[in-house]
Amino acid sequence: MDNLVPLLSVLLFQAPILIVWTVGLVLAIVFWKRHPKVSLLALIAILGLMITSILSPLLRIWLGAWMDQFGAPFGRANITLVVYQVASSLISAVFWALLVFAIFGWRKKPEVSQ
């Protein structure tokens, strides 16, 4: 129960980006028939980013509370949080790369008229 306020504040602070990504999900579904491959990649990327943006701060709160509860030494806690942040950043980068590929990966080269 002590973590309820931080958990709710995480969701509140994430609300603007979650709204934008929800619009992106709706657009991917709307344009599915016209661009199925692009829509699928965008849908996967946006869902991944959405889940990551919700879970990452929640896991960070849980991890901090867990280390505090078990009395992890400062050095070990610091290393654990750095490893966690690097992993979280890499996961986000994969989803962002997928989204960029969905946007630009399907472009046809313009035909050159002579």
Biopython code that builds the backbone (N, CA, C, O; Angstrom):
import numpy as np
from Bio.PDB.StructureBuilder import StructureBuilder

atoms = [
    (1, "MET", "N", (0.819, -1.201, 0.000)),
    (1, "MET", "CA", (0.000, 0.000, 0.000)),
    (1, "MET", "C", (0.867, 1.272, 0.000)),
    (1, "MET", "O", (0.449, 2.325, -0.482)),
    (2, "ASP", "N", (2.099, 1.144, 0.559)),
    (2, "ASP", "CA", (2.991, 2.299, 0.596)),
    (2, "ASP", "C", (3.396, 2.746, -0.802)),
    (2, "ASP", "O", (3.734, 3.911, -1.016)),
    (3, "ASN", "N", (3.361, 1.829, -1.741)),
    (3, "ASN", "CA", (3.790, 2.142, -3.111)),
    (3, "ASN", "C", (2.651, 2.604, -4.002)),
    (3, "ASN", "O", (2.875, 2.871, -5.183)),
    (4, "LEU", "N", (1.433, 2.708, -3.477)),
    (4, "LEU", "CA", (0.286, 3.059, -4.309)),
    (4, "LEU", "C", (0.418, 4.455, -4.921)),
    (4, "LEU", "O", (0.163, 4.636, -6.112)),
    (5, "VAL", "N", (0.811, 5.429, -4.121)),
    (5, "VAL", "CA", (0.944, 6.802, -4.630)),
    (5, "VAL", "C", (2.026, 6.886, -5.707)),
    (5, "VAL", "O", (1.776, 7.467, -6.763)),
    (6, "PRO", "N", (3.234, 6.321, -5.477)),
    (6, "PRO", "CA", (4.226, 6.358, -6.559)),
    (6, "PRO", "C", (3.760, 5.626, -7.814)),
    (6, "PRO", "O", (4.044, 6.070, -8.926)),
    (7, "LEU", "N", (3.058, 4.526, -7.656)),
    (7, "LEU", "CA", (2.583, 3.776, -8.822)),
    (7, "LEU", "C", (1.566, 4.587, -9.616)),
    (7, "LEU", "O", (1.629, 4.639, -10.844)),
    (8, "LEU", "N", (0.634, 5.216, -8.919)),
    (8, "LEU", "CA", (-0.362, 6.038, -9.607)),
    (8, "LEU", "C", (0.265, 7.274, -10.236)),
    (8, "LEU", "O", (-0.148, 7.703, -11.313)),
    (9, "SER", "N", (1.269, 7.851, -9.563)),
    (9, "SER", "CA", (1.923, 9.025, -10.134)),
    (9, "SER", "C", (2.687, 8.666, -11.405)),
    (9, "SER", "O", (2.776, 9.477, -12.327)),
    (10, "VAL", "N", (3.238, 7.453, -11.455)),
    (10, "VAL", "CA", (3.922, 7.000, -12.676)),
    (10, "VAL", "C", (2.936, 6.980, -13.836)),
    (10, "VAL", "O", (3.244, 7.461, -14.927)),
    (11, "LEU", "N", (1.773, 6.433, -13.606)),
    (11, "LEU", "CA", (0.763, 6.366, -14.670)),
    (11, "LEU", "C", (0.279, 7.766, -15.053)),
    (11, "LEU", "O", (0.033, 8.039, -16.228)),
    (12, "LEU", "N", (0.142, 8.643, -14.071)),
    (12, "LEU", "CA", (-0.285, 10.010, -14.354)),
    (12, "LEU", "C", (0.751, 10.738, -15.207)),
    (12, "LEU", "O", (0.397, 11.423, -16.166)),
    (13, "PHE", "N", (2.025, 10.591, -14.861)),
    (13, "PHE", "CA", (3.079, 11.269, -15.622)),
    (13, "PHE", "C", (3.243, 10.676, -17.019)),
    (13, "PHE", "O", (3.703, 11.365, -17.929)),
    (14, "GLN", "N", (2.875, 9.417, -17.201)),
    (14, "GLN", "CA", (2.975, 8.755, -18.495)),
    (14, "GLN", "C", (1.745, 9.020, -19.369)),
    (14, "GLN", "O", (1.753, 8.677, -20.551)),
    (15, "ALA", "N", (0.698, 9.618, -18.818)),
    (15, "ALA", "CA", (-0.574, 9.801, -19.529)),
    (15, "ALA", "C", (-0.436, 10.486, -20.893)),
    (15, "ALA", "O", (-1.020, 9.991, -21.857)),
    (16, "PRO", "N", (0.299, 11.590, -21.032)),
    (16, "PRO", "CA", (0.360, 12.228, -22.360)),
    (16, "PRO", "C", (0.930, 11.308, -23.443)),
    (16, "PRO", "O", (0.377, 11.228, -24.540)),
    (17, "ILE", "N", (2.027, 10.617, -23.142)),
    (17, "ILE", "CA", (2.614, 9.742, -24.158)),
    (17, "ILE", "C", (1.738, 8.529, -24.399)),
    (17, "ILE", "O", (1.675, 8.022, -25.519)),
    (18, "LEU", "N", (1.066, 8.059, -23.368)),
    (18, "LEU", "CA", (0.156, 6.918, -23.549)),
    (18, "LEU", "C", (-1.025, 7.296, -24.436)),
    (18, "LEU", "O", (-1.507, 6.472, -25.212)),
    (19, "ILE", "N", (-1.486, 8.525, -24.326)),
    (19, "ILE", "CA", (-2.566, 8.998, -25.203)),
    (19, "ILE", "C", (-2.087, 9.052, -26.649)),
    (19, "ILE", "O", (-2.798, 8.616, -27.554)),
    (20, "VAL", "N", (-0.893, 9.581, -26.871)),
    (20, "VAL", "CA", (-0.349, 9.654, -28.237)),
    (20, "VAL", "C", (-0.184, 8.251, -28.809)),
    (20, "VAL", "O", (-0.539, 8.011, -29.963)),
    (21, "TRP", "N", (0.354, 7.315, -28.013)),
    (21, "TRP", "CA", (0.539, 5.961, -28.512)),
    (21, "TRP", "C", (-0.785, 5.238, -28.737)),
    (21, "TRP", "O", (-0.881, 4.380, -29.615)),
    (22, "THR", "N", (-1.799, 5.575, -27.957)),
    (22, "THR", "CA", (-3.131, 5.003, -28.192)),
    (22, "THR", "C", (-3.671, 5.487, -29.537)),
    (22, "THR", "O", (-4.272, 4.709, -30.279)),
    (23, "VAL", "N", (-3.464, 6.749, -29.851)),
    (23, "VAL", "CA", (-3.858, 7.274, -31.169)),
    (23, "VAL", "C", (-3.079, 6.540, -32.263)),
    (23, "VAL", "O", (-3.648, 6.191, -33.298)),
    (24, "GLY", "N", (-1.799, 6.306, -32.045)),
    (24, "GLY", "CA", (-0.993, 5.556, -33.010)),
    (24, "GLY", "C", (-1.517, 4.141, -33.216)),
    (24, "GLY", "O", (-1.546, 3.647, -34.343)),
    (25, "LEU", "N", (-1.926, 3.493, -32.144)),
    (25, "LEU", "CA", (-2.507, 2.144, -32.264)),
    (25, "LEU", "C", (-3.784, 2.178, -33.093)),
    (25, "LEU", "O", (-3.989, 1.334, -33.965)),
    (26, "VAL", "N", (-4.634, 3.150, -32.818)),
    (26, "VAL", "CA", (-5.885, 3.280, -33.570)),
    (26, "VAL", "C", (-5.588, 3.526, -35.048)),
    (26, "VAL", "O", (-6.229, 2.932, -35.915)),
    (27, "LEU", "N", (-4.627, 4.393, -35.339)),
    (27, "LEU", "CA", (-4.270, 4.669, -36.736)),
    (27, "LEU", "C", (-3.697, 3.430, -37.424)),
    (27, "LEU", "O", (-3.989, 3.181, -38.594)),
    (28, "ALA", "N", (-2.893, 2.660, -36.713)),
    (28, "ALA", "CA", (-2.349, 1.429, -37.296)),
    (28, "ALA", "C", (-3.472, 0.462, -37.651)),
    (28, "ALA", "O", (-3.414, -0.202, -38.686)),
    (29, "ILE", "N", (-4.477, 0.378, -36.816)),
    (29, "ILE", "CA", (-5.620, -0.505, -37.093)),
    (29, "ILE", "C", (-6.454, 0.041, -38.245)),
    (29, "ILE", "O", (-6.900, -0.720, -39.103)),
    (30, "VAL", "N", (-6.667, 1.358, -38.267)),
    (30, "VAL", "CA", (-7.465, 1.978, -39.332)),
    (30, "VAL", "C", (-6.812, 1.774, -40.701)),
    (30, "VAL", "O", (-7.505, 1.510, -41.683)),
    (31, "PHE", "N", (-5.480, 1.897, -40.772)),
    (31, "PHE", "CA", (-4.776, 1.789, -42.052)),
    (31, "PHE", "C", (-4.283, 0.369, -42.348)),
    (31, "PHE", "O", (-3.492, 0.168, -43.269)),
    (32, "TRP", "N", (-4.741, -0.599, -41.583)),
    (32, "TRP", "CA", (-4.273, -1.983, -41.724)),
    (32, "TRP", "C", (-4.487, -2.521, -43.140)),
    (32, "TRP", "O", (-3.568, -3.102, -43.718)),
    (33, "LYS", "N", (-5.677, -2.340, -43.704)),
    (33, "LYS", "CA", (-5.960, -2.891, -45.048)),
    (33, "LYS", "C", (-5.130, -2.212, -46.126)),
    (33, "LYS", "O", (-4.723, -2.855, -47.093)),
    (34, "ARG", "N", (-4.878, -0.933, -45.971)),
    (34, "ARG", "CA", (-4.117, -0.199, -46.978)),
    (34, "ARG", "C", (-2.620, -0.509, -46.886)),
    (34, "ARG", "O", (-1.947, -0.619, -47.911)),
    (35, "HIS", "N", (-2.101, -0.650, -45.672)),
    (35, "HIS", "CA", (-0.670, -0.889, -45.451)),
    (35, "HIS", "C", (-0.488, -1.943, -44.354)),
    (35, "HIS", "O", (-0.131, -1.594, -43.229)),
    (36, "PRO", "N", (-0.722, -3.207, -44.654)),
    (36, "PRO", "CA", (-0.693, -4.225, -43.592)),
    (36, "PRO", "C", (0.680, -4.431, -42.947)),
    (36, "PRO", "O", (0.760, -4.582, -41.728)),
    (37, "LYS", "N", (1.749, -4.440, -43.724)),
    (37, "LYS", "CA", (3.083, -4.666, -43.151)),
    (37, "LYS", "C", (3.508, -3.505, -42.265)),
    (37, "LYS", "O", (3.992, -3.706, -41.151)),
    (38, "VAL", "N", (3.325, -2.302, -42.763)),
    (38, "VAL", "CA", (3.690, -1.115, -42.000)),
    (38, "VAL", "C", (2.847, -1.037, -40.732)),
    (38, "VAL", "O", (3.363, -0.734, -39.656)),
    (39, "SER", "N", (1.563, -1.307, -40.857)),
    (39, "SER", "CA", (0.670, -1.252, -39.704)),
    (39, "SER", "C", (1.043, -2.289, -38.655)),
    (39, "SER", "O", (0.998, -2.007, -37.458)),
    (40, "LEU", "N", (1.409, -3.483, -39.095)),
    (40, "LEU", "CA", (1.796, -4.531, -38.152)),
    (40, "LEU", "C", (3.058, -4.132, -37.388)),
    (40, "LEU", "O", (3.112, -4.259, -36.164)),
    (41, "LEU", "N", (4.067, -3.653, -38.105)),
    (41, "LEU", "CA", (5.303, -3.224, -37.448)),
    (41, "LEU", "C", (5.042, -2.059, -36.490)),
    (41, "LEU", "O", (5.563, -2.033, -35.375)),
    (42, "ALA", "N", (4.233, -1.101, -36.936)),
    (42, "ALA", "CA", (3.917, 0.042, -36.080)),
    (42, "ALA", "C", (3.144, -0.411, -34.847)),
    (42, "ALA", "O", (3.397, 0.067, -33.741)),
    (43, "LEU", "N", (2.213, -1.322, -35.031)),
    (43, "LEU", "CA", (1.425, -1.837, -33.916)),
    (43, "LEU", "C", (2.307, -2.533, -32.877)),
    (43, "LEU", "O", (2.168, -2.296, -31.677)),
    (44, "ILE", "N", (3.208, -3.388, -33.344)),
    (44, "ILE", "CA", (4.128, -4.085, -32.434)),
    (44, "ILE", "C", (5.026, -3.086, -31.708)),
    (44, "ILE", "O", (5.211, -3.176, -30.494)),
    (45, "ALA", "N", (5.580, -2.138, -32.454)),
    (45, "ALA", "CA", (6.491, -1.153, -31.862)),
    (45, "ALA", "C", (5.765, -0.284, -30.838)),
    (45, "ALA", "O", (6.280, -0.059, -29.743)),
    (46, "ILE", "N", (4.586, 0.201, -31.180)),
    (46, "ILE", "CA", (3.853, 1.078, -30.272)),
    (46, "ILE", "C", (3.402, 0.318, -29.030)),
    (46, "ILE", "O", (3.490, 0.841, -27.919)),
    (47, "LEU", "N", (2.923, -0.907, -29.207)),
    (47, "LEU", "CA", (2.547, -1.705, -28.037)),
    (47, "LEU", "C", (3.754, -1.958, -27.135)),
    (47, "LEU", "O", (3.648, -1.876, -25.911)),
    (48, "GLY", "N", (4.899, -2.265, -27.740)),
    (48, "GLY", "CA", (6.107, -2.479, -26.963)),
    (48, "GLY", "C", (6.523, -1.237, -26.201)),
    (48, "GLY", "O", (6.878, -1.314, -25.024)),
    (49, "LEU", "N", (6.481, -0.090, -26.866)),
    (49, "LEU", "CA", (6.834, 1.161, -26.200)),
    (49, "LEU", "C", (5.842, 1.493, -25.093)),
    (49, "LEU", "O", (6.224, 1.988, -24.033)),
    (50, "MET", "N", (4.582, 1.220, -25.344)),
    (50, "MET", "CA", (3.546, 1.484, -24.356)),
    (50, "MET", "C", (3.754, 0.616, -23.105)),
    (50, "MET", "O", (3.699, 1.107, -21.977)),
    (51, "ILE", "N", (3.988, -0.656, -23.325)),
    (51, "ILE", "CA", (4.207, -1.579, -22.206)),
    (51, "ILE", "C", (5.492, -1.204, -21.467)),
    (51, "ILE", "O", (5.531, -1.208, -20.236)),
    (52, "THR", "N", (6.527, -0.885, -22.214)),
    (52, "THR", "CA", (7.800, -0.493, -21.598)),
    (52, "THR", "C", (7.648, 0.779, -20.772)),
    (52, "THR", "O", (8.203, 0.879, -19.678)),
    (53, "SER", "N", (6.902, 1.749, -21.288)),
    (53, "SER", "CA", (6.758, 3.013, -20.562)),
    (53, "SER", "C", (5.953, 2.843, -19.278)),
    (53, "SER", "O", (6.115, 3.625, -18.341)),
    (54, "ILE", "N", (5.095, 1.837, -19.224)),
    (54, "ILE", "CA", (4.335, 1.579, -17.998)),
    (54, "ILE", "C", (5.149, 0.715, -17.041)),
    (54, "ILE", "O", (5.251, 1.019, -15.853)),
    (55, "LEU", "N", (5.723, -0.359, -17.562)),
    (55, "LEU", "CA", (6.411, -1.311, -16.692)),
    (55, "LEU", "C", (7.761, -0.811, -16.183)),
    (55, "LEU", "O", (8.126, -1.101, -15.044)),
    (56, "SER", "N", (8.495, -0.082, -16.983)),
    (56, "SER", "CA", (9.838, 0.338, -16.593)),
    (56, "SER", "C", (9.850, 1.132, -15.285)),
    (56, "SER", "O", (10.600, 0.772, -14.377)),
    (57, "PRO", "N", (9.062, 2.184, -15.150)),
    (57, "PRO", "CA", (9.076, 2.907, -13.872)),
    (57, "PRO", "C", (8.528, 2.066, -12.714)),
    (57, "PRO", "O", (9.003, 2.171, -11.583)),
    (58, "LEU", "N", (7.536, 1.240, -13.001)),
    (58, "LEU", "CA", (6.976, 0.390, -11.946)),
    (58, "LEU", "C", (8.010, -0.616, -11.460)),
    (58, "LEU", "O", (8.125, -0.862, -10.259)),
    (59, "LEU", "N", (8.756, -1.194, -12.385)),
    (59, "LEU", "CA", (9.804, -2.132, -11.997)),
    (59, "LEU", "C", (10.925, -1.438, -11.237)),
    (59, "LEU", "O", (11.503, -2.012, -10.314)),
    (60, "ARG", "N", (11.231, -0.210, -11.622)),
    (60, "ARG", "CA", (12.268, 0.546, -10.928)),
    (60, "ARG", "C", (11.843, 0.820, -9.480)),
    (60, "ARG", "O", (12.659, 0.716, -8.565)),
    (61, "ILE", "N", (10.575, 1.167, -9.273)),
    (61, "ILE", "CA", (10.062, 1.382, -7.917)),
    (61, "ILE", "C", (10.124, 0.082, -7.125)),
    (61, "ILE", "O", (10.573, 0.064, -5.979)),
    (62, "TRP", "N", (9.671, -1.005, -7.743)),
    (62, "TRP", "CA", (9.680, -2.300, -7.068)),
    (62, "TRP", "C", (11.109, -2.737, -6.746)),
    (62, "TRP", "O", (11.379, -3.218, -5.645)),
    (63, "LEU", "N", (12.008, -2.572, -7.690)),
    (63, "LEU", "CA", (13.396, -2.972, -7.484)),
    (63, "LEU", "C", (14.031, -2.184, -6.341)),
    (63, "LEU", "O", (14.735, -2.751, -5.505)),
    (64, "GLY", "N", (13.780, -0.877, -6.309)),
    (64, "GLY", "CA", (14.308, -0.052, -5.226)),
    (64, "GLY", "C", (13.754, -0.470, -3.871)),
    (64, "GLY", "O", (14.497, -0.549, -2.893)),
    (65, "ALA", "N", (12.455, -0.738, -3.808)),
    (65, "ALA", "CA", (11.828, -1.170, -2.553)),
    (65, "ALA", "C", (12.368, -2.536, -2.128)),
    (65, "ALA", "O", (12.614, -2.773, -0.945)),
    (66, "TRP", "N", (12.549, -3.420, -3.090)),
    (66, "TRP", "CA", (13.041, -4.768, -2.797)),
    (66, "TRP", "C", (14.467, -4.709, -2.243)),
    (66, "TRP", "O", (14.789, -5.379, -1.262)),
    (67, "MET", "N", (15.317, -3.900, -2.886)),
    (67, "MET", "CA", (16.701, -3.782, -2.415)),
    (67, "MET", "C", (16.749, -3.122, -1.043)),
    (67, "MET", "O", (17.575, -3.490, -0.207)),
    (68, "ASP", "N", (15.868, -2.149, -0.804)),
    (68, "ASP", "CA", (15.807, -1.496, 0.495)),
    (68, "ASP", "C", (15.343, -2.478, 1.577)),
    (68, "ASP", "O", (15.869, -2.485, 2.690)),
    (69, "GLN", "N", (14.364, -3.293, 1.237)),
    (69, "GLN", "CA", (13.819, -4.263, 2.191)),
    (69, "GLN", "C", (14.877, -5.276, 2.627)),
    (69, "GLN", "O", (14.959, -5.640, 3.800)),
    (70, "PHE", "N", (15.679, -5.723, 1.671)),
    (70, "PHE", "CA", (16.682, -6.732, 1.978)),
    (70, "PHE", "C", (18.046, -6.124, 2.321)),
    (70, "PHE", "O", (19.027, -6.848, 2.490)),
    (71, "GLY", "N", (18.102, -4.818, 2.420)),
    (71, "GLY", "CA", (19.322, -4.151, 2.860)),
    (71, "GLY", "C", (20.499, -4.319, 1.923)),
    (71, "GLY", "O", (21.619, -4.579, 2.363)),
    (72, "ALA", "N", (20.248, -4.170, 0.629)),
    (72, "ALA", "CA", (21.345, -4.285, -0.336)),
    (72, "ALA", "C", (22.341, -3.154, -0.105)),
    (72, "ALA", "O", (21.941, -2.003, 0.068)),
    (73, "PRO", "N", (23.631, -3.470, -0.100)),
    (73, "PRO", "CA", (24.635, -2.411, 0.052)),
    (73, "PRO", "C", (24.541, -1.415, -1.095)),
    (73, "PRO", "O", (24.115, -1.762, -2.196)),
    (74, "PHE", "N", (24.941, -0.175, -0.831)),
    (74, "PHE", "CA", (24.812, 0.894, -1.817)),
    (74, "PHE", "C", (25.479, 0.543, -3.144)),
    (74, "PHE", "O", (24.899, 0.779, -4.204)),
    (75, "GLY", "N", (26.669, -0.008, -3.104)),
    (75, "GLY", "CA", (27.383, -0.351, -4.335)),
    (75, "GLY", "C", (26.628, -1.365, -5.173)),
    (75, "GLY", "O", (26.520, -1.215, -6.390)),
    (76, "ARG", "N", (26.107, -2.393, -4.527)),
    (76, "ARG", "CA", (25.355, -3.421, -5.253)),
    (76, "ARG", "C", (24.039, -2.850, -5.801)),
    (76, "ARG", "O", (23.651, -3.148, -6.931)),
    (77, "ALA", "N", (23.366, -2.040, -5.002)),
    (77, "ALA", "CA", (22.112, -1.431, -5.453)),
    (77, "ALA", "C", (22.364, -0.526, -6.647)),
    (77, "ALA", "O", (21.582, -0.512, -7.598)),
    (78, "ASN", "N", (23.448, 0.224, -6.600)),
    (78, "ASN", "CA", (23.795, 1.133, -7.683)),
    (78, "ASN", "C", (24.068, 0.364, -8.977)),
    (78, "ASN", "O", (23.579, 0.736, -10.044)),
    (79, "ILE", "N", (24.847, -0.702, -8.874)),
    (79, "ILE", "CA", (25.162, -1.517, -10.051)),
    (79, "ILE", "C", (23.895, -2.150, -10.606)),
    (79, "ILE", "O", (23.701, -2.192, -11.821)),
    (80, "THR", "N", (23.032, -2.642, -9.725)),
    (80, "THR", "CA", (21.773, -3.264, -10.158)),
    (80, "THR", "C", (20.921, -2.262, -10.920)),
    (80, "THR", "O", (20.367, -2.594, -11.968)),
    (81, "LEU", "N", (20.807, -1.048, -10.413)),
    (81, "LEU", "CA", (19.997, -0.034, -11.085)),
    (81, "LEU", "C", (20.611, 0.390, -12.420)),
    (81, "LEU", "O", (19.881, 0.662, -13.373)),
    (82, "VAL", "N", (21.925, 0.448, -12.501)),
    (82, "VAL", "CA", (22.579, 0.789, -13.773)),
    (82, "VAL", "C", (22.324, -0.296, -14.807)),
    (82, "VAL", "O", (21.994, 0.003, -15.954)),
    (83, "VAL", "N", (22.473, -1.552, -14.410)),
    (83, "VAL", "CA", (22.206, -2.674, -15.328)),
    (83, "VAL", "C", (20.749, -2.647, -15.771)),
    (83, "VAL", "O", (20.447, -2.850, -16.947)),
    (84, "TYR", "N", (19.850, -2.396, -14.824)),
    (84, "TYR", "CA", (18.422, -2.315, -15.154)),
    (84, "TYR", "C", (18.166, -1.193, -16.167)),
    (84, "TYR", "O", (17.435, -1.389, -17.138)),
    (85, "GLN", "N", (18.763, -0.027, -15.942)),
    (85, "GLN", "CA", (18.542, 1.111, -16.837)),
    (85, "GLN", "C", (19.088, 0.836, -18.233)),
    (85, "GLN", "O", (18.456, 1.199, -19.224)),
    (86, "VAL", "N", (20.252, 0.202, -18.322)),
    (86, "VAL", "CA", (20.818, -0.135, -19.634)),
    (86, "VAL", "C", (19.909, -1.111, -20.371)),
    (86, "VAL", "O", (19.644, -0.936, -21.560)),
    (87, "ALA", "N", (19.427, -2.143, -19.669)),
    (87, "ALA", "CA", (18.521, -3.117, -20.291)),
    (87, "ALA", "C", (17.236, -2.447, -20.743)),
    (87, "ALA", "O", (16.748, -2.716, -21.841)),
    (88, "SER", "N", (16.689, -1.583, -19.916)),
    (88, "SER", "CA", (15.459, -0.870, -20.265)),
    (88, "SER", "C", (15.673, 0.022, -21.493)),
    (88, "SER", "O", (14.812, 0.101, -22.370)),
    (89, "SER", "N", (16.810, 0.681, -21.544)),
    (89, "SER", "CA", (17.131, 1.550, -22.679)),
    (89, "SER", "C", (17.286, 0.744, -23.967)),
    (89, "SER", "O", (16.818, 1.169, -25.024)),
    (90, "LEU", "N", (17.935, -0.406, -23.886)),
    (90, "LEU", "CA", (18.101, -1.260, -25.067)),
    (90, "LEU", "C", (16.763, -1.772, -25.590)),
    (90, "LEU", "O", (16.539, -1.809, -26.800)),
    (91, "ILE", "N", (15.884, -2.163, -24.690)),
    (91, "ILE", "CA", (14.559, -2.641, -25.101)),
    (91, "ILE", "C", (13.798, -1.521, -25.793)),
    (91, "ILE", "O", (13.189, -1.746, -26.839)),
    (92, "SER", "N", (13.822, -0.324, -25.231)),
    (92, "SER", "CA", (13.154, 0.820, -25.870)),
    (92, "SER", "C", (13.761, 1.121, -27.234)),
    (92, "SER", "O", (13.037, 1.432, -28.179)),
    (93, "ALA", "N", (15.078, 1.032, -27.343)),
    (93, "ALA", "CA", (15.746, 1.299, -28.618)),
    (93, "ALA", "C", (15.298, 0.314, -29.693)),
    (93, "ALA", "O", (15.134, 0.696, -30.852)),
    (94, "VAL", "N", (15.100, -0.933, -29.324)),
    (94, "VAL", "CA", (14.630, -1.931, -30.295)),
    (94, "VAL", "C", (13.245, -1.547, -30.808)),
    (94, "VAL", "O", (12.990, -1.611, -32.011)),
    (95, "PHE", "N", (12.355, -1.151, -29.906)),
    (95, "PHE", "CA", (11.005, -0.779, -30.345)),
    (95, "PHE", "C", (11.010, 0.507, -31.171)),
    (95, "PHE", "O", (10.252, 0.622, -32.133)),
    (96, "TRP", "N", (11.856, 1.475, -30.806)),
    (96, "TRP", "CA", (11.967, 2.692, -31.599)),
    (96, "TRP", "C", (12.529, 2.384, -32.989)),
    (96, "TRP", "O", (12.064, 2.942, -33.983)),
    (97, "ALA", "N", (13.515, 1.511, -33.061)),
    (97, "ALA", "CA", (14.072, 1.134, -34.364)),
    (97, "ALA", "C", (13.010, 0.461, -35.225)),
    (97, "ALA", "O", (12.934, 0.709, -36.428)),
    (98, "LEU", "N", (12.205, -0.377, -34.621)),
    (98, "LEU", "CA", (11.114, -1.032, -35.348)),
    (98, "LEU", "C", (10.123, 0.000, -35.877)),
    (98, "LEU", "O", (9.636, -0.120, -37.001)),
    (99, "LEU", "N", (9.828, 1.003, -35.073)),
    (99, "LEU", "CA", (8.905, 2.051, -35.511)),
    (99, "LEU", "C", (9.508, 2.876, -36.642)),
    (99, "LEU", "O", (8.811, 3.203, -37.603)),
    (100, "VAL", "N", (10.775, 3.212, -36.547)),
    (100, "VAL", "CA", (11.443, 3.961, -37.623)),
    (100, "VAL", "C", (11.468, 3.132, -38.900)),
    (100, "VAL", "O", (11.248, 3.662, -39.989)),
    (101, "PHE", "N", (11.734, 1.835, -38.773)),
    (101, "PHE", "CA", (11.717, 0.961, -39.939)),
    (101, "PHE", "C", (10.321, 0.884, -40.536)),
    (101, "PHE", "O", (10.175, 0.854, -41.758)),
    (102, "ALA", "N", (9.298, 0.852, -39.698)),
    (102, "ALA", "CA", (7.921, 0.829, -40.207)),
    (102, "ALA", "C", (7.615, 2.093, -41.005)),
    (102, "ALA", "O", (6.900, 2.045, -42.006)),
    (103, "ILE", "N", (8.154, 3.213, -40.562)),
    (103, "ILE", "CA", (7.880, 4.476, -41.244)),
    (103, "ILE", "C", (8.664, 4.591, -42.551)),
    (103, "ILE", "O", (8.100, 4.975, -43.575)),
    (104, "PHE", "N", (9.945, 4.266, -42.527)),
    (104, "PHE", "CA", (10.805, 4.541, -43.664)),
    (104, "PHE", "C", (11.270, 3.311, -44.436)),
    (104, "PHE", "O", (11.831, 3.453, -45.523)),
    (105, "GLY", "N", (11.060, 2.138, -43.920)),
    (105, "GLY", "CA", (11.608, 0.939, -44.530)),
    (105, "GLY", "C", (10.921, 0.482, -45.793)),
    (105, "GLY", "O", (11.477, -0.338, -46.524)),
    (106, "TRP", "N", (9.743, 0.975, -46.077)),
    (106, "TRP", "CA", (8.958, 0.474, -47.206)),
    (106, "TRP", "C", (8.902, 1.462, -48.358)),
    (106, "TRP", "O", (8.168, 1.256, -49.324)),
    (107, "ARG", "N", (9.659, 2.512, -48.260)),
    (107, "ARG", "CA", (9.623, 3.532, -49.314)),
    (107, "ARG", "C", (10.232, 2.989, -50.596)),
    (107, "ARG", "O", (11.279, 2.341, -50.582)),
    (108, "LYS", "N", (9.559, 3.265, -51.697)),
    (108, "LYS", "CA", (10.096, 2.877, -53.002)),
    (108, "LYS", "C", (10.985, 3.995, -53.504)),
    (108, "LYS", "O", (10.742, 5.174, -53.248)),
    (109, "LYS", "N", (12.010, 3.601, -54.215)),
    (109, "LYS", "CA", (12.894, 4.614, -54.796)),
    (109, "LYS", "C", (12.133, 5.347, -55.902)),
    (109, "LYS", "O", (11.415, 4.718, -56.680)),
    (110, "PRO", "N", (12.282, 6.644, -55.974)),
    (110, "PRO", "CA", (11.590, 7.385, -57.041)),
    (110, "PRO", "C", (12.170, 7.004, -58.410)),
    (110, "PRO", "O", (13.376, 6.831, -58.583)),
    (111, "GLU", "N", (11.261, 6.887, -59.353)),
    (111, "GLU", "CA", (11.707, 6.574, -60.710)),
    (111, "GLU", "C", (12.264, 7.827, -61.352)),
    (111, "GLU", "O", (11.675, 8.905, -61.271)),
    (112, "VAL", "N", (13.387, 7.667, -61.980)),
    (112, "VAL", "CA", (14.047, 8.791, -62.627)),
    (112, "VAL", "C", (13.590, 8.838, -64.090)),
    (112, "VAL", "O", (13.762, 7.876, -64.839)),
    (113, "SER", "N", (13.010, 9.967, -64.476)),
    (113, "SER", "CA", (12.574, 10.099, -65.877)),
    (113, "SER", "C", (13.689, 10.777, -66.664)),
    (113, "SER", "O", (14.306, 11.742, -66.213)),
    (114, "GLN", "N", (13.922, 10.241, -67.845)),
    (114, "GLN", "CA", (15.012, 10.775, -68.665)),
    (114, "GLN", "C", (14.478, 11.413, -69.919)),
    (114, "GLN", "O", (15.252, 11.918, -70.733)),
]
sb = StructureBuilder()
sb.init_structure("model")
sb.init_model(0)
sb.init_chain("A")
sb.init_seg("    ")
for serial, (resi, resn, name, xyz) in enumerate(atoms, 1):
    if name == "N":
        sb.init_residue(resn, " ", resi, " ")
    sb.init_atom(name, np.array(xyz, "f"), 0.0, 1.0, " ", f" {name:<3s}", serial, name[0])
structure = sb.get_structure()
